[in-house]
Amino acid sequence: MALLAALVPVVMLAVVLALSHYEDALLTTPDTEGGPTPATLPTAGGREPAA
C-alpha cells in the first residue's frame, strides 16, 4: 500500500507532462512558432508610432 501511495503522484505527474507536450504539438502552428510578433517589438525611441 505504501508503494502505491508513492507511485500514484509520480504517475500523475508523468501524465500531466505528457499531455502538456501533446497540447503543445497539437496547437503549434507556423504562426505561433518562435520570434517576436510586431505587437511585442519596441517602437523607435519607446514612443508610439505617428498616425
C-alpha positions in Angstrom: 0.0 0.0 0.0 2.9 2.4 0.7 4.3 1.6 -2.7 1.0 2.6 -4.3 0.9 5.8 -2.3 4.4 6.6 -3.6 3.8 5.7 -7.2 0.4 7.5 -7.8 1.8 11.1 -7.6 4.7 10.2 -9.9 2.4 8.6 -12.5 0.0 11.6 -12.3 2.9 14.0 -12.9 4.0 11.9 -15.9 0.5 12.0 -17.3 0.3 15.8 -16.9 3.7 16.4 -18.5 2.8 14.1 -21.4 -0.5 15.9 -22.0 1.2 19.3 -22.0 3.7 18.1 -24.6 0.8 16.7 -26.7 -1.1 20.0 -26.4 2.0 22.0 -27.5 2.4 19.8 -30.5 -1.3 19.9 -31.3 -1.7 23.7 -31.0 1.7 24.8 -32.6 1.2 26.4 -36.0 3.7 28.2 -38.2 2.1 31.5 -37.0 2.9 30.8 -33.3 6.5 29.4 -33.7 9.4 31.5 -32.4 10.2 35.1 -32.9 8.6 38.2 -31.6 5.4 39.5 -33.1 5.0 43.1 -34.4 2.9 43.8 -31.3 5.7 42.9 -29.0 8.5 44.7 -30.8 9.6 48.0 -29.2 8.9 51.2 -31.2 11.7 53.7 -32.1 12.7 55.6 -29.0 10.0 54.0 -27.0 7.3 56.3 -28.4 4.1 55.4 -30.1 4.3 55.5 -33.9 2.9 58.6 -35.6 -0.5 58.2 -37.1 
